[in-house]
């Protein structure tokens, strides 16, 4: 795809922005959790990890080398796996209480899927060897 690298950069920025939005509302606590806040830090701070890996993904999207594109597939897979883990963690029911899903967690999943899709379809021109 012609614009896959720029789509990947925008998706990584979308994922970073989604970390600051509410991910889930917990009615028993009357609080909204984000990528950087959970009650007593029970779920950790996945936003920091997403920012780290999305920063690496952006750099790899912008480097026009084949090794960078291959490494970006690996980084994208890590981002997607961590997004799935975070989605399950933040939206799972506990003790009969189910949190309300908010827009941030869906944007995290969308951004992760777009990063992987952009990483597996790079626009790289390969040199032909005359032999």
TORLOKE-742095 format. One line per field, with one value per residue (C-alpha): residue number from 1; y, x, z. Coordinates in Angstrom, 2 decimals. Layout:
% residues N
fitor <- c(NUM, ...)
Y <- c(Y, ...)
X <- c(X, ...)
Z <- c(Z, ...)
This chain:
% residues 131
fitor <- c(1, 2, 3, 4, 5, 6, 7, 8, 9, 10, 11, 12, 13, 14, 15, 16, 17, 18, 19, 20, 21, 22, 23, 24, 25, 26, 27, 28, 29, 30, 31, 32, 33, 34, 35, 36, 37, 38, 39, 40, 41, 42, 43, 44, 45, 46, 47, 48, 49, 50, 51, 52, 53, 54, 55, 56, 57, 58, 59, 60, 61, 62, 63, 64, 65, 66, 67, 68, 69, 70, 71, 72, 73, 74, 75, 76, 77, 78, 79, 80, 81, 82, 83, 84, 85, 86, 87, 88, 89, 90, 91, 92, 93, 94, 95, 96, 97, 98, 99, 100, 101, 102, 103, 104, 105, 106, 107, 108, 109, 110, 111, 112, 113, 114, 115, 116, 117, 118, 119, 120, 121, 122, 123, 124, 125, 126, 127, 128, 129, 130, 131)
Y <- c(0.00, 3.43, 5.17, 2.26, 3.77, 7.02, 5.11, 3.21, 6.45, 7.92, 4.68, 4.75, 8.35, 7.38, 4.60, 6.99, 9.47, 6.71, 5.94, 9.27, 8.62, 6.63, 2.88, 1.57, 2.84, 0.78, 1.40, 0.01, 2.46, 5.32, 5.85, 5.73, 3.92, 5.05, 3.74, 5.59, 5.25, 2.32, 2.06, 1.43, 0.78, -2.64, -2.95, -1.20, 1.55, 0.03, 3.52, 3.77, 0.50, 1.56, 4.88, 3.10, 0.54, 3.04, 5.33, 2.46, 1.62, 5.23, 5.28, 1.96, 3.14, 6.13, 4.20, 3.07, -0.15, -3.73, -4.67, -1.87, -3.14, -6.67, -5.47, -3.38, -6.50, -7.87, -4.61, -4.44, -7.98, -7.05, -3.99, -6.04, -8.76, -6.20, -4.42, -7.69, -8.38, -4.87, -5.16, -8.41, -7.09, -3.79, -5.15, -8.45, -8.88, -9.52, -10.46, -10.01, -6.45, -5.72, -2.45, -0.28, -0.16, 3.35, 4.70, 4.62, 0.84, 0.48, 3.07, 1.14, -2.01, -0.14, 1.51, -1.80, -3.56, -0.69, -0.75, -4.46, -4.03, -1.20, -3.14, -6.21, -4.15, -1.89, 0.10, -0.89, -0.88, -3.74, -3.57, -6.17, -8.01, -8.43, -11.71)
X <- c(0.00, 1.20, 0.25, 0.58, 3.53, 1.67, -1.44, 0.75, 2.18, -1.31, -2.56, 0.33, -0.49, -4.16, -3.20, -1.06, -3.95, -6.38, -4.29, -5.39, -9.11, -11.36, -11.15, -13.72, -16.10, -16.31, -19.71, -18.74, -15.83, -17.52, -14.29, -13.14, -9.90, -7.53, -4.25, -2.49, -4.93, -6.48, -7.57, -4.45, -2.63, -4.32, -4.05, -0.73, -0.07, -0.30, -0.24, 3.50, 4.16, 1.98, 3.81, 7.19, 6.29, 4.34, 7.39, 9.51, 6.86, 6.77, 10.55, 10.49, 7.67, 9.79, 13.02, 13.02, 14.99, 13.80, 15.15, 13.06, 9.91, 10.54, 11.25, 8.08, 5.99, 7.39, 6.75, 3.22, 2.53, 3.68, 1.41, -1.57, -0.98, -0.70, -3.85, -5.79, -4.47, -5.43, -8.89, -9.55, -8.14, -10.06, -13.40, -13.65, -16.33, -15.31, -17.40, -20.58, -19.69, -19.10, -17.38, -18.80, -16.54, -15.60, -14.36, -10.66, -10.37, -11.98, -9.60, -6.67, -7.83, -8.46, -5.03, -3.28, -5.04, -4.21, -0.55, -0.29, -2.12, 0.23, 3.29, 2.51, 1.93, 4.99, 5.76, 9.42, 11.20, 13.66, 16.74, 17.07, 20.36, 21.79, 23.37)
Z <- c(0.00, -0.88, 2.37, 4.78, 6.62, 7.30, 8.33, 10.82, 12.24, 12.64, 14.23, 16.72, 17.62, 17.96, 20.36, 22.41, 22.59, 23.55, 26.62, 28.10, 27.48, 29.85, 29.23, 31.70, 34.36, 37.53, 39.18, 42.58, 42.85, 40.96, 39.02, 35.43, 34.69, 31.96, 30.63, 33.44, 36.35, 38.14, 41.76, 43.89, 40.60, 40.49, 36.70, 36.36, 33.86, 30.38, 28.88, 29.58, 27.75, 24.82, 24.53, 24.56, 21.89, 19.77, 19.80, 18.51, 15.90, 14.66, 14.28, 12.43, 10.16, 9.14, 8.42, 4.76, 5.27, 5.00, 8.43, 9.98, 8.27, 9.52, 13.04, 12.91, 12.33, 15.59, 17.46, 16.03, 17.21, 20.73, 20.69, 19.51, 22.10, 24.89, 23.65, 23.77, 27.28, 28.42, 26.87, 28.70, 31.97, 31.99, 30.78, 32.67, 35.30, 38.91, 41.96, 39.92, 38.87, 35.20, 34.28, 31.52, 28.48, 27.39, 24.07, 24.99, 25.16, 21.73, 20.26, 21.74, 19.96, 16.70, 16.84, 17.55, 14.66, 12.29, 13.36, 12.58, 9.25, 8.26, 9.40, 7.31, 4.15, 3.83, 0.70, 0.13, -3.19, -3.50, -5.73, -8.42, -8.66, -12.14, -12.16)
